[in-house]
Amino acid sequence: SLPVVTGVFEVLGLVLTTFRIYFRIRIGRFWWEDAWAAIMLLSGAIWMSSQWGLLLTSGSTSIAFAWTYMITFTCIVTAGRMSILFSIIRIVHGSPRLKKFTHLCAAFFAACWIILIVEKAWQCATDRSWEHVPVSSGKPYCLVKKQISIFQFTTDCVAVLILVVLPLRMLWKVRLPRRQRRMILSIFASSIVLAFAALFHTVGQILNRFVVMLAGVNVQIATSLIVCNLLVVVTYTYRFLLQDGTSSSSTKDTTDDTSATGDQDDDFTRPTRQPLTTTLNLTTVDLSLSSGCPDGEFSQNGLSSQETS
């Protein structure tokens, strides 16, 4: 059934997030994108616990779990977006205008996060009737209004558009072997899956179908947990295969370049370094200007001038 399948993928997402955080700490590359992944991991663990608590308890305890379930869902989705966006910010090597735009996108995600939590909390706190009128599952659950659902779906679509278009714009001029370029762009493009999951969730809310909405929530959580970690996990697997000697010559050149500098790039997102060039300046000595010098002295001075050059 769908709940079992989504549950398996949710656990898989939590495992991938745990591995991602461990790997980034081990190689000394833990950054903001990984901090957001850690927030998503914590929120995901709390969300899964509250889901089971909501199903297995009753009364005021189940109401508390319903609140936790609702708030942590928004935290997981937003933290996943932030992690992907900060992955993009980390690899920005373009104009300051592009970098400023990515920071504005981060502020937009944070603002949407706060607005959604405030709207949901305000509705569910002012109208407490949902605590005494259980949904079809027999458990209390606060179904948000259609306006909030539409706003949430709109922000989901805008966020996905940003997370897909920005990498295409940024990595277009980055010098990478073709296979690596396709791999990275495909990983970022996988964020489109998040839009379909959000649509599934929104349809259930608008139609007031709790079963459909619950399935949409689980699909959205599972896809957020997995897509967020694809860049690190897939590229780690790619490097692992490279160590077995299965890389192409162009990929080997790039790997050798980063290895030679002692600064390996774990996801192939840094520009290819140009070889250093040294310019040698030589001095030309005019023999006619040294006619008044003794032969021995001239030879010595001429040799000294060439050595100095």
VEXSE-978170 format. One line per field, with one value per residue: residue in three letters; x, y, z of N, C-alpha, C in turn. Coordinates in nm, 2 decimals. Layout:
N
kefi = ala  ...
nx = X  ...
ny = Y  ...
nz = Z  ...
cax = X  ...
cay = Y  ...
caz = Z  ...
cx = X  ...
cy = Y  ...
cz = Z  ...
% end
This chain:
309
kefi = ser  leu  pro  val  val  thr  gly  val  phe  glu  val  leu  gly  leu  val  leu  thr  thr  phe  arg  ile  tyr  phe  arg  ile  arg  ile  gly  arg  phe  trp  trp  glu  asp  ala  trp  ala  ala  ile  met  leu  leu  ser  gly  ala  ile  trp  met  ser  ser  gln  trp  gly  leu  leu  leu  thr  ser  gly  ser  thr  ser  ile  ala  phe  ala  trp  thr  tyr  met  ile  thr  phe  thr  cys  ile  val  thr  ala  gly  arg  met  ser  ile  leu  phe  ser  ile  ile  arg  ile  val  his  gly  ser  pro  arg  leu  lys  lys  phe  thr  his  leu  cys  ala  ala  phe  phe  ala  ala  cys  trp  ile  ile  leu  ile  val  glu  lys  ala  trp  gln  cys  ala  thr  asp  arg  ser  trp  glu  his  val  pro  val  ser  ser  gly  lys  pro  tyr  cys  leu  val  lys  lys  gln  ile  ser  ile  phe  gln  phe  thr  thr  asp  cys  val  ala  val  leu  ile  leu  val  val  leu  pro  leu  arg  met  leu  trp  lys  val  arg  leu  pro  arg  arg  gln  arg  arg  met  ile  leu  ser  ile  phe  ala  ser  ser  ile  val  leu  ala  phe  ala  ala  leu  phe  his  thr  val  gly  gln  ile  leu  asn  arg  phe  val  val  met  leu  ala  gly  val  asn  val  gln  ile  ala  thr  ser  leu  ile  val  cys  asn  leu  leu  val  val  val  thr  tyr  thr  tyr  arg  phe  leu  leu  gln  asp  gly  thr  ser  ser  ser  ser  thr  lys  asp  thr  thr  asp  asp  thr  ser  ala  thr  gly  asp  gln  asp  asp  asp  phe  thr  arg  pro  thr  arg  gln  pro  leu  thr  thr  thr  leu  asn  leu  thr  thr  val  asp  leu  ser  leu  ser  ser  gly  cys  pro  asp  gly  glu  phe  ser  gln  asn  gly  leu  ser  ser  gln  glu  thr  ser
nx = 0.08  0.03  0.09  0.28  0.49  0.56  0.65  0.87  1.04  1.06  1.21  1.44  1.52  1.58  1.80  1.98  2.02  2.15  2.38  2.49  2.54  2.73  2.94  3.01  3.10  3.32  3.50  3.56  3.39  3.16  2.89  2.66  2.45  2.45  2.40  2.13  2.03  2.07  1.88  1.65  1.67  1.64  1.38  1.24  1.27  1.12  0.88  0.80  0.78  0.57  0.37  0.32  0.26  0.02  -0.15  -0.16  -0.24  -0.48  -0.72  -0.60  -0.33  -0.31  -0.39  -0.17  0.02  -0.08  -0.05  0.23  0.29  0.18  0.34  0.61  0.60  0.60  0.85  1.03  0.99  1.07  1.33  1.45  1.44  1.60  1.85  1.91  1.92  2.13  2.33  2.35  2.42  2.68  2.83  2.83  3.00  2.98  2.86  2.84  2.58  2.42  2.48  2.38  2.11  2.06  2.08  1.86  1.66  1.68  1.60  1.34  1.24  1.26  1.08  0.84  0.82  0.79  0.55  0.37  0.37  0.28  0.02  -0.11  -0.09  -0.24  -0.50  -0.56  -0.55  -0.73  -0.97  -1.09  -1.24  -1.17  -1.05  -1.23  -1.38  -1.31  -1.12  -1.16  -1.00  -1.04  -0.90  -0.80  -0.74  -0.61  -0.74  -0.63  -0.74  -0.87  -0.75  -0.50  -0.39  -0.37  -0.19  0.03  0.08  0.14  0.38  0.54  0.56  0.69  0.93  1.04  1.07  1.27  1.48  1.54  1.59  1.80  2.05  2.08  2.13  2.37  2.56  2.61  2.83  3.04  3.34  3.33  3.36  3.16  3.00  2.99  2.87  2.61  2.52  2.52  2.34  2.11  2.06  1.99  1.76  1.59  1.44  1.20  1.02  0.93  0.74  0.53  0.46  0.38  0.15  -0.01  -0.06  -0.19  -0.43  -0.57  -0.61  -0.77  -1.00  -1.09  -1.03  -0.92  -0.77  -0.64  -0.49  -0.33  -0.18  -0.05  0.10  0.29  0.42  0.53  0.71  0.88  1.00  1.12  1.31  1.48  1.55  1.69  1.94  2.06  2.27  2.50  2.51  2.49  2.71  2.91  2.90  2.96  3.23  3.33  3.31  3.49  3.73  3.76  3.86  3.70  3.66  3.64  3.88  3.87  3.74  3.93  4.13  4.03  3.99  4.26  4.36  4.23  4.32  4.60  4.63  4.56  4.31  4.04  3.73  3.42  3.18  3.22  3.17  3.32  3.50  3.71  4.06  4.29  4.61  4.91  5.12  5.44  5.62  5.92  6.16  6.41  6.73  6.88  7.20  7.40  7.67  7.82  7.82  8.00  8.26  8.48  8.56  8.78  8.86  8.84  8.70  8.46  8.36  8.31  8.12  7.92  7.85  7.76  7.53  7.36  7.32  7.18  6.95
ny = -0.12  0.24  0.40  0.23  0.21  0.49  0.52  0.36  0.50  0.74  0.66  0.58  0.83  0.96  0.81  0.86  1.13  1.13  0.99  1.18  1.40  1.29  1.23  1.48  1.61  1.44  1.49  1.74  1.95  2.06  2.27  2.55  2.45  2.18  2.22  2.30  2.06  1.90  2.02  1.95  1.67  1.64  1.75  1.57  1.33  1.39  1.44  1.19  1.05  1.19  1.13  0.85  0.87  1.02  0.84  0.63  0.73  0.91  1.17  1.46  1.41  1.31  1.54  1.72  1.58  1.62  1.89  1.90  1.74  1.90  2.14  2.05  1.94  2.16  2.26  2.06  2.06  2.33  2.34  2.15  2.28  2.50  2.38  2.28  2.52  2.65  2.48  2.56  2.83  2.79  2.71  2.92  3.11  3.33  3.65  3.92  4.01  3.78  3.63  3.79  3.76  3.49  3.50  3.66  3.49  3.30  3.45  3.49  3.22  3.18  3.37  3.28  3.04  3.13  3.28  3.07  2.90  3.08  3.14  2.89  2.82  3.03  2.99  2.73  2.77  2.97  2.86  2.60  2.38  2.16  1.99  1.84  1.73  1.47  1.37  1.15  0.94  0.91  1.06  1.37  1.65  1.94  2.08  2.30  2.62  2.68  2.90  2.91  2.67  2.71  2.92  2.79  2.60  2.76  2.89  2.66  2.59  2.82  2.80  2.56  2.63  2.82  2.66  2.49  2.65  2.82  2.66  2.58  2.82  2.90  2.69  2.68  2.80  2.68  2.50  2.18  1.83  1.66  1.44  1.48  1.73  1.68  1.50  1.66  1.87  1.72  1.62  1.86  1.92  1.73  1.84  1.91  1.71  1.76  1.95  1.81  1.64  1.83  1.92  1.70  1.69  1.94  1.91  1.72  1.87  2.09  1.96  1.85  1.59  1.37  1.13  1.14  1.38  1.31  1.10  1.27  1.43  1.25  1.16  1.41  1.46  1.24  1.27  1.52  1.46  1.29  1.41  1.63  1.53  1.42  1.54  1.52  1.25  1.10  1.21  1.13  0.85  0.84  0.92  0.71  0.50  0.60  0.56  0.29  0.27  0.33  0.56  0.81  0.95  1.23  1.29  1.18  1.36  1.59  1.50  1.44  1.69  1.83  1.66  1.70  1.95  1.92  1.97  1.85  1.84  1.76  1.74  1.80  2.07  2.30  2.54  2.45  2.46  2.68  2.62  2.75  3.01  3.12  3.41  3.49  3.73  3.87  4.03  4.24  4.30  4.55  4.54  4.73  4.95  4.90  4.94  5.08  4.93  4.70  4.38  4.16  4.27  4.34  4.10  3.99  4.16  4.14  3.87  3.87  4.03  3.87  3.66  3.78  3.84
nz = 0.00  -0.03  0.20  0.33  0.14  0.11  0.37  0.38  0.20  0.34  0.57  0.43  0.33  0.57  0.65  0.44  0.48  0.73  0.66  0.48  0.64  0.82  0.63  0.52  0.75  0.81  0.59  0.64  0.54  0.63  0.60  0.56  0.41  0.49  0.75  0.74  0.64  0.86  1.03  0.89  0.92  1.20  1.23  1.06  1.20  1.44  1.32  1.21  1.45  1.58  1.40  1.44  1.71  1.69  1.58  1.76  2.01  2.21  2.30  2.48  2.43  2.17  2.04  2.09  1.95  1.70  1.66  1.66  1.44  1.23  1.24  1.21  0.96  0.78  0.85  0.76  0.48  0.42  0.52  0.36  0.11  0.17  0.21  -0.05  -0.19  -0.06  -0.13  -0.40  -0.36  -0.25  -0.47  -0.64  -0.87  -1.02  -1.12  -0.88  -0.87  -0.92  -0.70  -0.50  -0.57  -0.51  -0.23  -0.18  -0.25  -0.05  0.17  0.09  0.10  0.38  0.47  0.37  0.51  0.78  0.75  0.68  0.90  1.10  1.00  0.99  1.27  1.38  1.27  1.36  1.63  1.70  1.61  1.77  1.72  1.57  1.74  1.86  1.66  1.49  1.20  0.91  0.98  1.25  1.43  1.58  1.37  1.23  0.96  0.72  0.58  0.24  0.12  0.25  0.17  -0.11  -0.11  0.00  -0.19  -0.41  -0.32  -0.31  -0.58  -0.69  -0.54  -0.64  -0.91  -0.88  -0.77  -0.98  -1.21  -1.13  -1.09  -1.36  -1.49  -1.35  -1.38  -1.64  -1.77  -1.64  -1.64  -1.69  -1.73  -1.97  -1.88  -1.60  -1.59  -1.69  -1.49  -1.25  -1.32  -1.37  -1.12  -0.98  -1.13  -1.05  -0.85  -0.95  -0.90  -0.65  -0.68  -0.80  -0.59  -0.40  -0.53  -0.52  -0.25  -0.21  -0.36  -0.21  0.02  -0.07  -0.17  0.05  0.13  0.34  0.33  0.08  0.12  0.33  0.21  0.02  0.19  0.30  0.06  -0.01  0.20  0.19  -0.07  -0.04  0.16  0.02  -0.23  -0.14  -0.06  -0.28  -0.44  -0.28  -0.22  -0.46  -0.61  -0.44  -0.46  -0.73  -0.73  -0.58  -0.76  -0.95  -0.82  -0.86  -1.11  -1.33  -1.47  -1.73  -1.96  -1.96  -1.72  -1.54  -1.57  -1.46  -1.20  -1.13  -1.13  -0.92  -0.71  -0.72  -0.62  -0.36  -0.27  -0.29  -0.46  -0.35  -0.49  -0.76  -0.83  -0.86  -1.05  -1.32  -1.26  -1.39  -1.54  -1.39  -1.52  -1.60  -1.66  -1.82  -1.80  -2.00  -2.03  -2.27  -2.38  -2.51  -2.71  -2.83  -2.66  -2.47  -2.54  -2.43  -2.21  -2.05  -2.19  -2.01  -1.80  -1.93  -2.01  -1.77  -1.66  -1.86  -1.83  -1.57  -1.60  -1.76  -1.59  -1.39  -1.53
cax = 0.00  0.10  0.16  0.40  0.59  0.62  0.72  1.01  1.12  1.09  1.32  1.55  1.56  1.65  1.93  2.07  2.05  2.24  2.51  2.53  2.60  2.85  3.04  3.05  3.19  3.44  3.59  3.58  3.32  3.03  2.86  2.52  2.36  2.45  2.32  1.99  2.00  2.06  1.75  1.56  1.68  1.57  1.24  1.19  1.26  1.01  0.75  0.76  0.74  0.44  0.28  0.29  0.19  -0.11  -0.23  -0.16  -0.29  -0.61  -0.73  -0.51  -0.20  -0.32  -0.39  -0.04  0.09  -0.14  0.02  0.37  0.28  0.16  0.45  0.73  0.59  0.65  0.99  1.10  0.99  1.15  1.47  1.50  1.46  1.72  1.97  1.94  1.95  2.27  2.42  2.37  2.50  2.82  2.90  2.82  3.12  2.94  2.86  2.78  2.43  2.37  2.50  2.28  1.98  2.04  2.05  1.72  1.57  1.69  1.51  1.20  1.20  1.25  0.96  0.73  0.82  0.73  0.41  0.29  0.36  0.19  -0.12  -0.16  -0.11  -0.35  -0.63  -0.59  -0.56  -0.85  -1.09  -1.05  -1.34  -1.11  -1.00  -1.35  -1.44  -1.20  -1.14  -1.20  -0.91  -1.09  -0.81  -0.81  -0.64  -0.65  -0.73  -0.62  -0.84  -0.83  -0.66  -0.37  -0.35  -0.33  -0.07  0.14  0.12  0.21  0.52  0.61  0.59  0.79  1.06  1.09  1.12  1.40  1.58  1.57  1.65  1.93  2.16  2.10  2.20  2.50  2.66  2.61  2.96  3.14  3.41  3.32  3.34  3.02  2.93  2.97  2.78  2.48  2.49  2.48  2.22  2.00  2.03  1.91  1.64  1.50  1.36  1.06  0.94  0.87  0.62  0.42  0.42  0.30  0.02  -0.09  -0.10  -0.28  -0.55  -0.63  -0.66  -0.88  -1.11  -1.12  -1.01  -0.81  -0.68  -0.55  -0.40  -0.23  -0.08  0.03  0.20  0.39  0.50  0.61  0.81  0.98  1.07  1.21  1.43  1.57  1.61  1.78  2.07  2.11  2.39  2.61  2.52  2.52  2.85  3.00  2.90  3.04  3.38  3.37  3.33  3.61  3.84  3.78  3.92  3.60  3.64  3.69  4.01  3.85  3.71  4.05  4.21  3.97  4.02  4.40  4.38  4.20  4.41  4.73  4.63  4.53  4.18  3.94  3.59  3.34  3.07  3.25  3.10  3.42  3.55  3.84  4.16  4.38  4.75  4.99  5.22  5.55  5.68  6.06  6.20  6.55  6.79  6.97  7.32  7.45  7.82  7.89  7.83  8.10  8.39  8.58  8.59  8.87  8.79  8.80  8.59  8.33  8.31  8.26  7.99  7.81  7.80  7.68  7.40  7.28  7.28  7.08  6.83
cay = 0.00  0.37  0.44  0.15  0.25  0.62  0.50  0.31  0.61  0.84  0.61  0.59  0.97  0.99  0.74  0.93  1.26  1.10  0.96  1.30  1.49  1.22  1.24  1.62  1.63  1.36  1.55  1.88  2.04  2.09  2.41  2.59  2.35  2.06  2.26  2.29  1.92  1.85  2.07  1.86  1.54  1.65  1.77  1.45  1.23  1.44  1.43  1.05  1.01  1.25  1.06  0.73  0.91  1.06  0.72  0.54  0.79  0.98  1.28  1.57  1.37  1.31  1.68  1.77  1.52  1.68  2.02  1.87  1.69  2.00  2.23  1.99  1.92  2.28  2.27  1.97  2.11  2.45  2.30  2.08  2.38  2.58  2.30  2.28  2.66  2.68  2.41  2.64  2.94  2.75  2.69  3.04  3.17  3.42  3.79  3.95  4.02  3.65  3.58  3.86  3.71  3.37  3.54  3.71  3.37  3.24  3.53  3.46  3.09  3.20  3.45  3.19  2.95  3.20  3.31  2.95  2.86  3.17  3.12  2.76  2.83  3.12  2.93  2.61  2.81  3.04  2.77  2.47  2.28  2.04  1.90  1.76  1.67  1.40  1.34  1.02  0.85  0.90  1.13  1.51  1.70  2.07  2.10  2.45  2.67  2.67  3.01  2.88  2.56  2.77  3.00  2.70  2.53  2.86  2.90  2.53  2.60  2.92  2.75  2.46  2.70  2.88  2.55  2.43  2.75  2.88  2.58  2.59  2.95  2.91  2.59  2.68  2.83  2.62  2.41  2.05  1.72  1.65  1.35  1.54  1.84  1.62  1.44  1.76  1.94  1.62  1.62  1.98  1.92  1.64  1.92  1.92  1.61  1.82  2.03  1.71  1.60  1.94  1.92  1.58  1.73  2.05  1.86  1.66  1.97  2.17  1.87  1.80  1.44  1.35  1.02  1.19  1.48  1.24  1.04  1.37  1.47  1.15  1.17  1.53  1.44  1.14  1.33  1.63  1.40  1.22  1.50  1.72  1.47  1.36  1.60  1.47  1.10  1.05  1.24  1.04  0.72  0.86  0.92  0.58  0.43  0.65  0.49  0.16  0.28  0.33  0.70  0.84  1.03  1.37  1.28  1.15  1.48  1.68  1.44  1.46  1.83  1.86  1.59  1.76  2.07  1.88  2.03  1.77  1.89  1.64  1.73  1.85  2.20  2.41  2.56  2.38  2.55  2.70  2.61  2.87  3.04  3.21  3.49  3.51  3.85  3.87  4.16  4.24  4.38  4.61  4.52  4.85  5.05  4.86  4.94  5.13  4.84  4.59  4.26  4.08  4.33  4.34  3.96  3.96  4.23  4.08  3.74  3.91  4.08  3.76  3.58  3.86  3.83
caz = 0.00  -0.04  0.33  0.36  0.04  0.15  0.50  0.35  0.14  0.45  0.64  0.34  0.33  0.70  0.65  0.35  0.55  0.83  0.59  0.42  0.75  0.86  0.53  0.51  0.87  0.80  0.50  0.68  0.45  0.68  0.57  0.59  0.34  0.57  0.88  0.70  0.63  1.00  1.08  0.83  0.98  1.33  1.20  1.01  1.31  1.52  1.24  1.21  1.59  1.60  1.32  1.51  1.83  1.66  1.55  1.87  2.13  2.21  2.39  2.47  2.38  2.03  2.00  2.10  1.84  1.58  1.64  1.62  1.30  1.13  1.23  1.16  0.82  0.72  0.88  0.68  0.34  0.41  0.54  0.23  0.01  0.21  0.19  -0.19  -0.23  -0.01  -0.22  -0.51  -0.32  -0.23  -0.60  -0.72  -0.90  -1.12  -1.08  -0.75  -0.88  -0.91  -0.56  -0.42  -0.60  -0.43  -0.09  -0.17  -0.26  0.08  0.25  0.04  0.16  0.52  0.49  0.34  0.62  0.89  0.72  0.68  1.04  1.17  0.94  1.04  1.41  1.41  1.24  1.45  1.77  1.71  1.59  1.83  1.69  1.51  1.84  1.90  1.55  1.43  1.06  0.88  1.05  1.39  1.51  1.56  1.28  1.18  0.81  0.69  0.48  0.10  0.09  0.30  0.08  -0.24  -0.09  0.02  -0.32  -0.49  -0.28  -0.35  -0.73  -0.70  -0.49  -0.73  -1.02  -0.84  -0.75  -1.11  -1.30  -1.08  -1.13  -1.51  -1.52  -1.29  -1.42  -1.79  -1.81  -1.55  -1.72  -1.63  -1.83  -2.01  -1.80  -1.47  -1.60  -1.70  -1.36  -1.16  -1.37  -1.35  -0.98  -0.94  -1.20  -0.98  -0.76  -1.01  -0.83  -0.53  -0.73  -0.82  -0.46  -0.34  -0.60  -0.46  -0.11  -0.21  -0.41  -0.09  0.12  -0.13  -0.19  0.19  0.13  0.44  0.29  -0.03  0.17  0.41  0.12  -0.04  0.29  0.31  -0.06  -0.01  0.30  0.13  -0.18  0.02  0.23  -0.07  -0.33  -0.07  -0.04  -0.40  -0.49  -0.21  -0.22  -0.60  -0.64  -0.36  -0.53  -0.86  -0.69  -0.54  -0.88  -1.01  -0.76  -0.92  -1.24  -1.44  -1.52  -1.86  -1.96  -1.92  -1.58  -1.48  -1.58  -1.36  -1.06  -1.10  -1.11  -0.78  -0.62  -0.72  -0.54  -0.23  -0.23  -0.37  -0.46  -0.33  -0.58  -0.89  -0.86  -0.86  -1.18  -1.35  -1.24  -1.50  -1.50  -1.37  -1.62  -1.56  -1.77  -1.80  -1.87  -2.03  -2.05  -2.38  -2.36  -2.63  -2.70  -2.87  -2.55  -2.37  -2.61  -2.34  -2.10  -2.08  -2.23  -1.90  -1.72  -2.00  -2.01  -1.64  -1.65  -1.94  -1.77  -1.45  -1.65  -1.81  -1.48  -1.32  -1.60
cx = 0.09  0.16  0.28  0.52  0.65  0.69  0.86  1.10  1.15  1.21  1.45  1.61  1.63  1.79  2.03  2.11  2.16  2.38  2.57  2.60  2.73  2.97  3.09  3.14  3.32  3.54  3.61  3.51  3.18  3.00  2.71  2.42  2.35  2.38  2.17  1.94  1.99  1.93  1.64  1.56  1.61  1.42  1.17  1.17  1.14  0.88  0.71  0.72  0.60  0.33  0.23  0.22  0.05  -0.20  -0.25  -0.22  -0.42  -0.61  -0.64  -0.37  -0.20  -0.33  -0.25  0.04  0.05  -0.07  0.16  0.38  0.27  0.28  0.57  0.72  0.64  0.80  1.07  1.10  1.08  1.30  1.53  1.53  1.59  1.85  2.01  1.98  2.09  2.37  2.45  2.45  2.65  2.89  2.89  2.96  3.10  2.95  2.80  2.63  2.36  2.37  2.40  2.14  1.95  2.01  1.91  1.62  1.57  1.60  1.37  1.15  1.17  1.12  0.84  0.71  0.75  0.58  0.32  0.27  0.26  0.04  -0.18  -0.19  -0.22  -0.48  -0.66  -0.60  -0.69  -0.98  -1.05  -1.15  -1.28  -1.06  -1.11  -1.42  -1.33  -1.23  -1.17  -1.12  -0.95  -1.00  -0.83  -0.70  -0.70  -0.63  -0.73  -0.72  -0.78  -0.73  -0.51  -0.31  -0.30  -0.20  0.05  0.18  0.19  0.36  0.60  0.65  0.70  0.93  1.12  1.14  1.26  1.51  1.62  1.64  1.78  2.05  2.19  2.17  2.34  2.60  2.67  2.75  3.07  3.21  3.41  3.31  3.19  2.94  2.90  2.87  2.63  2.43  2.44  2.35  2.09  1.96  1.94  1.77  1.54  1.41  1.21  0.97  0.87  0.75  0.50  0.37  0.34  0.16  -0.07  -0.14  -0.21  -0.42  -0.63  -0.69  -0.78  -1.01  -1.16  -1.13  -0.89  -0.71  -0.58  -0.45  -0.29  -0.13  0.01  0.14  0.32  0.48  0.59  0.73  0.92  1.06  1.17  1.33  1.53  1.63  1.71  1.92  2.13  2.24  2.51  2.62  2.55  2.66  2.95  3.01  2.98  3.19  3.42  3.39  3.45  3.73  3.87  3.83  3.82  3.57  3.70  3.82  3.98  3.82  3.84  4.14  4.16  4.00  4.17  4.43  4.35  4.28  4.55  4.74  4.59  4.40  4.07  3.80  3.50  3.22  3.09  3.20  3.19  3.47  3.68  3.95  4.25  4.53  4.82  5.09  5.32  5.61  5.83  6.11  6.36  6.60  6.89  7.08  7.38  7.60  7.89  7.90  7.94  8.24  8.51  8.62  8.69  8.79  8.75  8.69  8.46  8.27  8.24  8.12  7.88  7.76  7.71  7.54  7.31  7.23  7.17  6.95  6.76
cy = 0.12  0.41  0.36  0.19  0.39  0.61  0.45  0.42  0.72  0.79  0.61  0.74  1.01  0.93  0.82  1.07  1.24  1.07  1.09  1.39  1.42  1.24  1.38  1.66  1.56  1.43  1.69  1.98  2.07  2.23  2.43  2.49  2.22  2.09  2.25  2.14  1.86  1.90  1.98  1.72  1.54  1.66  1.64  1.34  1.27  1.41  1.28  1.00  1.06  1.18  0.93  0.77  0.96  0.94  0.63  0.60  0.85  1.09  1.39  1.53  1.36  1.45  1.74  1.71  1.58  1.81  2.00  1.82  1.80  2.10  2.17  1.96  2.04  2.30  2.18  2.02  2.23  2.42  2.23  2.18  2.46  2.51  2.30  2.41  2.69  2.60  2.49  2.77  2.91  2.74  2.81  3.10  3.28  3.57  3.81  3.97  3.89  3.60  3.66  3.80  3.58  3.40  3.59  3.59  3.30  3.32  3.51  3.32  3.10  3.27  3.36  3.09  3.01  3.23  3.18  2.90  2.95  3.15  3.00  2.76  2.92  3.06  2.82  2.65  2.89  2.96  2.63  2.36  2.15  1.94  1.80  1.69  1.60  1.38  1.19  0.91  0.83  0.98  1.28  1.56  1.84  2.08  2.25  2.49  2.66  2.78  2.97  2.76  2.62  2.85  2.90  2.63  2.63  2.88  2.77  2.54  2.70  2.87  2.64  2.52  2.76  2.77  2.48  2.53  2.80  2.79  2.58  2.71  2.96  2.82  2.59  2.71  2.77  2.51  2.27  1.95  1.70  1.56  1.41  1.65  1.78  1.56  1.55  1.83  1.85  1.62  1.74  1.97  1.83  1.71  1.93  1.82  1.67  1.90  1.93  1.66  1.70  1.95  1.82  1.62  1.84  2.00  1.80  1.76  2.05  2.08  1.81  1.65  1.41  1.24  1.07  1.29  1.41  1.17  1.15  1.42  1.38  1.15  1.29  1.52  1.35  1.20  1.44  1.57  1.34  1.32  1.59  1.66  1.41  1.41  1.54  1.32  1.05  1.08  1.16  0.90  0.73  0.86  0.78  0.49  0.47  0.58  0.35  0.16  0.28  0.46  0.71  0.93  1.17  1.38  1.26  1.28  1.58  1.63  1.46  1.60  1.87  1.78  1.65  1.88  2.04  1.94  1.97  1.83  1.77  1.63  1.79  1.98  2.32  2.42  2.49  2.49  2.56  2.68  2.74  2.89  3.14  3.28  3.52  3.63  3.85  4.01  4.15  4.34  4.42  4.62  4.65  4.96  5.02  4.86  4.99  5.05  4.74  4.47  4.17  4.13  4.32  4.20  3.93  4.03  4.18  3.95  3.77  3.96  3.97  3.68  3.65  3.85  3.70
cz = 0.00  0.09  0.36  0.26  0.08  0.28  0.47  0.29  0.24  0.53  0.56  0.34  0.46  0.70  0.56  0.41  0.65  0.77  0.54  0.53  0.80  0.76  0.52  0.63  0.86  0.70  0.53  0.59  0.50  0.67  0.60  0.52  0.42  0.71  0.85  0.69  0.77  1.06  1.02  0.89  1.12  1.32  1.15  1.11  1.40  1.45  1.24  1.35  1.62  1.52  1.38  1.64  1.81  1.64  1.67  2.00  2.11  2.31  2.37  2.41  2.23  1.97  1.99  1.98  1.71  1.55  1.60  1.48  1.20  1.12  1.17  1.01  0.74  0.74  0.79  0.53  0.33  0.43  0.42  0.12  0.04  0.18  0.04  -0.24  -0.18  -0.08  -0.35  -0.48  -0.31  -0.36  -0.69  -0.75  -1.01  -1.07  -0.94  -0.75  -0.86  -0.77  -0.47  -0.44  -0.52  -0.29  -0.08  -0.18  -0.12  0.18  0.21  0.10  0.31  0.55  0.47  0.46  0.74  0.87  0.73  0.82  1.12  1.13  1.00  1.19  1.45  1.38  1.34  1.60  1.80  1.70  1.64  1.81  1.64  1.62  1.89  1.79  1.47  1.28  1.04  0.94  1.20  1.48  1.48  1.47  1.23  1.03  0.78  0.58  0.34  0.06  0.14  0.21  -0.05  -0.22  -0.07  -0.11  -0.41  -0.45  -0.31  -0.50  -0.75  -0.66  -0.58  -0.86  -1.00  -0.84  -0.88  -1.20  -1.26  -1.12  -1.28  -1.55  -1.47  -1.35  -1.57  -1.84  -1.73  -1.64  -1.64  -1.75  -1.85  -1.92  -1.66  -1.48  -1.61  -1.57  -1.27  -1.20  -1.35  -1.21  -0.93  -1.01  -1.13  -0.88  -0.82  -0.95  -0.71  -0.56  -0.74  -0.68  -0.39  -0.40  -0.54  -0.33  -0.12  -0.26  -0.29  0.00  0.06  -0.14  -0.05  0.20  0.22  0.39  0.18  0.03  0.25  0.32  0.06  0.06  0.30  0.18  -0.06  0.09  0.24  0.02  -0.13  0.08  0.13  -0.17  -0.26  -0.07  -0.17  -0.45  -0.41  -0.22  -0.36  -0.64  -0.56  -0.42  -0.66  -0.83  -0.65  -0.66  -0.96  -0.95  -0.80  -1.06  -1.36  -1.49  -1.66  -1.85  -1.91  -1.77  -1.50  -1.47  -1.47  -1.22  -1.03  -1.07  -0.97  -0.68  -0.61  -0.63  -0.39  -0.18  -0.31  -0.35  -0.46  -0.42  -0.72  -0.93  -0.86  -1.00  -1.20  -1.33  -1.36  -1.46  -1.49  -1.47  -1.56  -1.67  -1.73  -1.87  -1.88  -2.06  -2.17  -2.36  -2.49  -2.62  -2.74  -2.76  -2.45  -2.43  -2.52  -2.23  -2.14  -2.11  -2.11  -1.82  -1.79  -2.00  -1.87  -1.62  -1.73  -1.89  -1.65  -1.49  -1.69  -1.69  -1.40  -1.39  -1.57
% end
